[in-house]
Amino acid sequence: MQVPLNQTHPDKPALVEDARSYTYAELDDLINQVAKGLLAGKSDLEEERIAFLMPASLGYVAMLHGIWRAGGIAVPLNTASAPPELEHCLTSTGVTRLVAGDDHLDVIRPLCDQNAVTLLSLAACLSEEDRLLPTFSEDRRALIVFTSGTTSKPKGVVTTHKAVAAQITALVDAWEWQSSDVIPLFLPLHHVHGIINVLSCALWSGATVHLMPKLDVPQLCTNVAAGTFNVFMAVPTIYVKLIDYLTALNPEEAKAITHGFGEMRLNVSGSAACPVEVFESWQALTKQVLLERYGMTEIGMALSNPYRGERRAGCVGLPMPGVTVQLFDDQDQPITEHPAPGEIRIKGNTVFLEYWNNPEATASSFKDGWFCTGDVAVLEDGYYRIMGRSSIDIIKSGGYKLSALEIEGKLLAHPGIAEVAVLGIEDRTWGEAVAAAVVLRPAQQLTLAALKAWCDGRLSAYKIPKRLVVMDSLPRNAMGKVMKPKLKESL
């Protein structure tokens, strides 16, 4: 069993790339050609790890499903990664073959030669040979996606066909995917947001995906104004870019685009906490109430605001279908009195199998059958609200557990602040003091005293930053999420 394409309407467009559309029948045929070419006379790839380095494209989709149909493990790589990062992905998983798009063949060739990895083009993987494709258990390993590696080298998260299918069906059920849906795909395709939430849900449902190798805001907005899409998914950073773009346009131009967004059935924000200010600004511009959700590479999506029902700003909603969620305290005891902060732990068919070739990390990430996310949340009136990563977003100051994400959301409302990262730094009085690293808007200035004065009445006294660093830019990960800068040298 492998994750299937929807075959209900074979003549319906599955993918749109540039000016060309490809039907489900055409895509299915290309996937079969890839699977047969990869088999190269074998009856089953038997979990051979095959990597591919491609942007959002017909070739990417054909490789992903072709590897699955041939019984291999798909290892999608980040097209923006530096050679050392790519080398880690290849060597840590024992990749034997790498398929690259035409633009990446020459770039990746030296790395493949150094590590005895066979480099192939998509064309070299195609075969029209008449042969049967393998059948196998749903427990077969299907996918290795790497974690962001914020605290150590990225780990390869292994997901089975059963877990991939469970992640997809939970989303299709919760967000009421339809075959009439049309969605743009510009998100990175080495993370579950793009692979599962957009691409796989759409192809499972018989929807149409418009492939964009990179985000082109003017072109995207032209299509939105034309009513091309009815579903939209992005990270908060992209919503900020769209808000800035729309507010800079003349009112008539902006009106057509905001109307296009407003007519969609669903706008989703994920991969990072959506600041309340962004949530409210998007609603004011487009009349769309963003649906925010929470997930991880290891579990797919675990929590989501409802498709039908109240969507609360700053909250990630309720457990997804088939997912069990429980908060645990520092003594590993379930939290029963709410609201009280605790680590989110997850059970369900969506949970990953293992970290590739890392049994110690796999074992330490589970307790009594629960996957320990490392994220802290509170349950308020039935909705979960994320406070942040226990390691970097929870500041223990003066006996309180403070959410850096909550403070960041408040500071983003300051008229002079464009970006912000809040973190705790060692303090002999408070244990940890709240520090803010900010990027200012053009021609703006900000002092700590001025920031404290602005925060008075907006934040509790113990949440007001006690340190301020103004920076030219903040570090980001591959998904565009702002990371915590190292401030020791700056303070």
C-alpha positions in Angstrom: 0.0 0.0 0.0 1.3 3.5 -0.9 -0.3 6.9 -0.5 -2.5 7.1 -3.6 -3.6 9.8 -6.0 -7.3 10.5 -6.3 -8.5 8.7 -9.4 -12.2 9.8 -9.3 -11.8 12.3 -12.2 -8.8 11.3 -14.3 -9.3 14.1 -16.8 -9.4 16.8 -14.1 -6.3 19.1 -13.7 -4.1 17.9 -10.8 -1.2 20.3 -11.3 -0.7 23.6 -13.0 2.9 24.6 -13.8 3.6 27.8 -15.7 1.0 27.9 -18.4 0.6 24.1 -18.6 -1.8 21.9 -16.7 -1.5 18.1 -16.1 -4.5 15.9 -15.5 -4.6 13.2 -12.9 -4.3 10.6 -15.6 -1.1 12.2 -17.0 0.4 12.6 -13.6 -0.4 8.9 -12.7 1.2 7.8 -15.9 4.4 9.8 -15.2 4.6 8.5 -11.7 4.4 4.9 -13.0 7.2 5.7 -15.4 9.4 7.0 -12.6 8.6 4.0 -10.4 9.5 1.5 -13.1 12.7 3.4 -14.0 13.8 3.5 -10.4 13.2 -0.2 -10.0 15.5 -0.9 -13.0 14.6 -4.6 -13.1 14.1 -5.1 -9.4 10.8 -6.2 -8.0 10.9 -3.8 -5.0 13.2 -1.1 -3.8 12.9 -2.5 -0.2 13.2 0.9 1.5 16.2 2.2 -0.5 16.6 5.8 0.4 16.4 8.0 -2.7 16.9 11.8 -2.3 15.6 14.4 -4.7 16.6 18.1 -5.0 13.8 19.9 -6.9 11.6 23.0 -6.4 7.8 22.7 -6.6 7.3 21.2 -10.0 5.8 18.3 -11.9 9.1 16.5 -11.5 9.0 16.8 -7.7 5.5 15.3 -7.5 6.4 12.5 -9.9 9.6 11.7 -7.8 7.8 11.7 -4.5 5.1 9.3 -5.6 7.3 7.3 -7.9 9.6 6.4 -5.0 6.6 5.5 -2.9 5.2 3.2 -5.6 8.5 1.5 -6.1 8.8 0.7 -2.4 11.5 3.2 -1.6 11.9 5.9 1.1 11.6 9.4 -0.3 14.1 12.0 1.0 13.2 15.5 -0.2 16.0 18.0 0.2 16.0 21.7 0.7 16.9 23.5 -2.6 18.3 26.4 -0.5 20.6 24.3 1.7 24.3 24.8 1.7 26.6 21.9 0.7 27.4 20.9 4.4 23.7 20.7 5.2 23.0 18.6 2.1 25.9 16.3 2.9 24.6 15.6 6.4 21.2 14.7 4.9 22.8 12.3 2.4 25.3 10.6 4.6 23.1 10.3 7.8 20.4 8.4 5.9 22.6 6.4 3.6 21.1 7.8 0.4 22.3 5.8 -2.7 20.7 7.8 -5.5 19.9 11.5 -5.8 17.6 12.9 -8.5 18.1 16.6 -9.2 16.3 19.2 -11.3 18.2 20.6 -14.3 19.1 23.8 -12.4 20.7 21.8 -9.6 22.6 19.0 -11.4 25.9 20.8 -11.7 25.7 22.3 -8.2 25.1 18.9 -6.5 27.4 16.8 -8.6 30.7 17.3 -6.6 28.9 16.4 -3.4 27.5 13.2 -4.9 30.9 12.2 -6.3 32.5 12.7 -2.9 30.0 10.5 -1.2 29.5 7.8 -3.8 25.9 8.8 -4.4 24.6 8.2 -8.0 23.3 11.5 -9.5 20.4 11.3 -11.9 18.2 13.6 -13.9 14.4 13.0 -13.9 14.6 11.9 -17.6 17.1 9.2 -16.6 14.5 7.7 -14.2 11.7 7.2 -16.7 10.8 3.8 -18.1 7.7 2.6 -20.0 8.6 -1.1 -19.5 5.6 -3.3 -18.9 6.1 -4.5 -15.3 4.2 -4.9 -12.1 4.8 -2.6 -9.3 5.3 -4.0 -5.8 2.7 -4.3 -3.1 3.7 -3.9 0.5 2.4 -3.3 4.0 1.1 0.2 5.2 3.8 -0.1 7.9 6.5 0.3 5.2 8.7 3.4 5.8 7.7 6.1 3.2 9.4 9.4 4.0 12.4 11.0 5.8 12.0 14.7 6.5 14.6 16.5 8.6 13.9 18.6 11.7 15.0 22.2 11.8 18.1 21.3 13.9 17.8 24.3 16.2 19.6 22.6 19.1 21.7 20.0 17.3 22.2 18.6 13.8 18.9 17.9 12.0 17.4 14.5 12.7 15.8 12.4 9.9 12.2 11.8 10.9 10.9 8.5 9.5 7.2 8.4 8.7 5.4 5.2 7.4 2.8 5.1 4.7 0.2 4.5 7.4 1.2 7.6 9.3 1.3 9.7 6.1 -2.2 8.6 5.2 -3.4 9.3 8.8 -1.9 12.8 8.6 -3.6 13.5 5.3 -7.0 12.1 6.2 -7.1 14.0 9.5 -6.7 17.2 7.6 -9.0 16.3 4.8 -11.7 15.6 7.4 -11.0 18.6 9.6 -10.7 21.2 6.9 -13.3 19.7 4.5 -11.1 19.4 1.4 -13.1 19.1 -1.8 -12.2 18.1 -5.4 -13.2 21.6 -6.4 -10.5 23.2 -4.3 -7.7 25.1 -6.1 -4.6 26.1 -4.1 -1.2 27.7 -4.8 1.9 25.9 -3.5 4.9 28.1 -2.9 5.9 26.6 0.5 9.2 24.7 0.8 8.8 21.1 -0.1 11.2 19.6 2.4 8.7 20.2 5.3 5.4 18.7 6.1 3.5 22.0 5.7 4.1 21.9 1.9 4.4 18.1 1.5 1.4 17.0 3.5 -0.9 20.0 4.3 -1.0 21.4 0.7 0.3 18.9 -1.9 -0.8 15.6 -0.5 -4.2 16.7 0.9 -5.0 18.3 -2.5 -3.9 15.2 -4.6 -5.8 12.9 -2.2 -8.9 14.9 -2.6 -8.8 15.4 -6.4 -8.1 19.1 -6.0 -5.8 21.3 -8.2 -2.4 22.6 -7.2 -0.8 25.6 -8.8 3.0 25.0 -8.5 5.2 28.0 -7.7 9.0 27.3 -7.4 9.2 30.5 -5.3 6.8 33.1 -3.9 6.1 35.9 -6.4 3.8 38.2 -4.5 2.7 40.4 -7.4 1.9 37.3 -9.6 0.2 35.5 -6.7 -2.0 38.6 -6.0 -2.9 38.8 -9.7 -4.2 35.3 -9.6 -6.0 36.0 -6.3 -7.7 39.0 -7.8 -8.8 36.8 -10.8 -10.5 34.4 -8.4 -8.1 31.5 -9.3 -7.8 30.0 -5.8 -10.3 29.2 -3.1 -7.8 27.8 -0.5 -4.7 29.5 0.7 -2.0 28.3 3.2 1.1 30.2 4.3 3.4 31.0 7.2 2.9 34.2 9.3 5.9 35.8 7.6 4.2 35.6 4.2 1.0 37.1 5.6 3.1 40.0 6.9 4.6 40.4 3.4 1.1 40.4 1.9 -0.2 42.9 4.4 2.7 45.2 3.6 2.2 44.8 -0.1 -1.5 45.4 0.0 -1.3 48.5 2.2 1.3 50.0 -0.2 -1.0 49.6 -3.2 -3.5 52.2 -4.4 -7.0 51.4 -2.9 -8.5 50.2 -6.2 -5.7 47.7 -6.9 -5.8 46.5 -3.3 -9.6 46.1 -3.3 -9.6 43.5 -6.1 -7.0 41.4 -4.3 -8.5 41.6 -0.8 -11.8 40.7 -2.3 -10.2 37.7 -3.9 -8.8 36.5 -0.6 -12.2 37.3 1.1 -14.0 35.0 -1.4 -11.9 32.0 -0.5 -13.4 29.3 1.6 -10.2 28.9 3.8 -7.0 30.8 4.7 -4.6 28.8 7.0 -1.6 30.0 9.0 1.0 27.7 10.4 4.6 26.6 10.9 5.1 29.4 13.4 2.9 31.2 15.9 0.7 33.8 14.2 0.9 37.1 16.2 -2.5 38.4 17.2 -1.7 41.7 15.4 -1.2 39.8 12.1 -4.4 37.8 12.7 -6.4 41.0 13.2 -4.7 42.9 10.4 -5.5 40.1 7.9 -9.1 40.0 9.0 -9.5 43.7 8.7 -8.0 43.7 5.2 -9.7 40.6 3.7 -12.6 39.7 6.1 -10.9 36.3 6.4 -10.5 34.8 9.8 -7.2 32.9 9.7 -7.4 29.2 10.7 -4.3 28.6 12.9 -3.1 25.1 13.6 -0.2 23.4 15.4 2.0 20.5 14.2 5.5 19.1 14.0 7.6 17.1 11.6 7.2 14.1 13.9 3.4 14.2 14.2 1.9 16.1 11.3 -0.9 18.4 12.5 -2.1 17.7 16.1 -4.2 20.8 16.9 -6.4 23.1 14.8 -8.9 25.8 15.1 -12.2 24.5 13.7 -13.2 24.9 10.1 -16.7 25.5 11.3 -16.8 27.3 14.6 -14.9 29.9 16.5 -11.3 30.6 15.5 -9.5 32.3 18.3 -6.6 34.7 17.8 -3.5 33.4 19.5 -4.9 29.9 19.9 -4.3 26.7 18.0 -7.6 25.1 18.8 -8.6 21.5 19.4 -7.2 18.0 18.8 -7.3 16.9 15.2 -9.4 13.8 14.3 -7.7 10.6 15.5 -5.1 12.5 17.6 -5.0 12.3 21.4 -3.4 15.3 23.2 -2.5 15.7 26.9 -0.5 18.3 28.9 2.0 17.1 31.4 3.8 19.0 34.2 7.5 19.0 35.1 6.9 15.8 37.2 5.5 13.9 34.1 2.0 14.1 35.7 -1.1 14.8 33.5 -2.5 18.3 34.1 -6.1 18.2 35.1 -6.6 21.7 36.5 -6.7 24.3 33.7 -5.3 26.7 32.7 -1.9 25.5 33.8 1.2 25.3 31.5 2.4 21.9 30.5 4.2 20.0 27.8 2.1 18.9 24.9 2.3 15.1 24.4 0.7 13.2 21.5 -0.6 9.8 20.7 -2.2 8.5 17.4 -1.6 7.0 14.0 -0.1 10.2 12.8 3.0 9.9 15.0 6.3 9.1 13.3 8.1 5.8 13.6 11.6 6.8 14.5 14.6 9.1 14.0 16.7 7.4 11.3 19.6 5.5 12.7 19.2 7.3 16.1 17.6 4.9 18.6 18.7 7.0 21.6 16.9 10.1 20.3 13.9 8.1 19.4 13.7 6.5 22.9 14.2 9.8 24.7 11.3 11.5 22.7 8.7 9.1 24.1 7.4 8.5 27.6 4.8 5.8 28.4 3.8 5.8 24.7 3.4 9.6 24.5 5.5 11.6 22.0 7.0 14.5 23.9 6.8 17.6 21.7 8.9 19.9 23.9 6.3 22.6 23.4 4.5 24.1 26.3 0.8 25.1 26.1 -2.2 26.0 28.3 -5.8 24.9 27.8 -8.1 27.9 28.0 -11.9 27.3 27.7 -11.4 24.2 25.6 -8.8 25.8 23.2 -5.0 25.2 23.4 -2.7 28.2 23.3 1.0 27.6 22.6 3.4 29.3 25.0 6.5 28.1 23.1 9.4 25.6 23.1 10.3 24.6 26.7 13.9 25.1 25.8 13.9 28.5 24.2 10.4 30.2 24.5 9.6 29.7 28.1 11.3 32.3 30.3 11.4 31.5 34.0 11.5 34.9 35.6 10.7 35.8 39.3 8.9 32.5 39.8 6.7 32.9 36.7 6.7 30.9 33.5 6.5 33.6 30.8 5.7 32.9 27.1 8.2 34.6 24.8 5.7 34.2 22.0 3.1 36.1 23.8 5.5 39.0 24.6 6.6 39.0 20.9 3.0 39.3 19.8 2.5 42.4 22.0 5.7 44.1 20.9 4.9 43.6 17.2 2.1 46.1 17.7 4.7 48.9 18.5 4.6 51.2 15.5 8.4 51.3 15.2 9.1 47.6 15.4 9.2 45.5 12.2 10.5 42.2 13.7 11.2 41.0 17.2 12.6 38.0 19.1 12.1 37.7 22.8 14.3 35.4 25.0 15.4 35.0 28.6 19.0 35.9 29.6 20.6 35.1 32.9 19.9 37.6 35.7 20.9 37.3 39.4 17.7 39.0 40.6 15.1 37.5 38.3 16.8 34.2 37.4 16.0 35.1 33.8 15.3 38.5 32.6 13.2 39.3 29.5 15.3 40.5 26.6 14.0 41.8 23.2 16.0 41.9 20.0 14.2 44.1 17.5 14.5 45.2 13.9 13.1 48.7 13.5 11.1 50.0 10.6 12.8 52.5 8.3 13.8 55.8 9.9 12.7 54.7 13.4 14.6 54.8 16.6 14.0 53.1 20.0 15.5 53.2 23.4 14.9 50.8 26.3 13.3 53.6 28.3 10.9 54.4 25.5 10.0 50.8 25.0 9.3 50.3 28.7 7.1 53.4 28.7 5.1 52.1 25.7 4.8 48.6 27.3 3.4 50.1 30.6 -0.3 49.2 30.6 0.1 46.7 27.7 2.2 44.1 29.5 2.4 43.0 33.1 5.4 44.5 34.9 7.4 41.3 35.0 6.9 40.8 31.2 8.3 44.2 30.2 11.7 43.8 28.6 14.6 44.6 30.8 17.1 44.5 28.0 16.9 45.8 24.4 19.1 45.1 21.4 18.4 46.8 18.0 19.6 44.6 15.1 19.8 45.0 11.3 18.2 41.6 10.8 17.1 38.5 12.8 18.2 35.0 11.9 15.7 32.7 10.2 15.3 29.0 9.6 14.5 27.4 6.2 10.8 28.0 6.7 11.4 31.8 7.2 10.6 31.6 10.9 12.5 34.1 13.1 15.0 32.4 15.3 16.4 33.4 18.7 19.7 35.4 18.2 22.6 35.0 20.5 22.7 38.1 22.6 25.5 37.5 25.1 27.9 39.4 23.1 25.5 42.3 22.6 24.5 42.9 26.3 
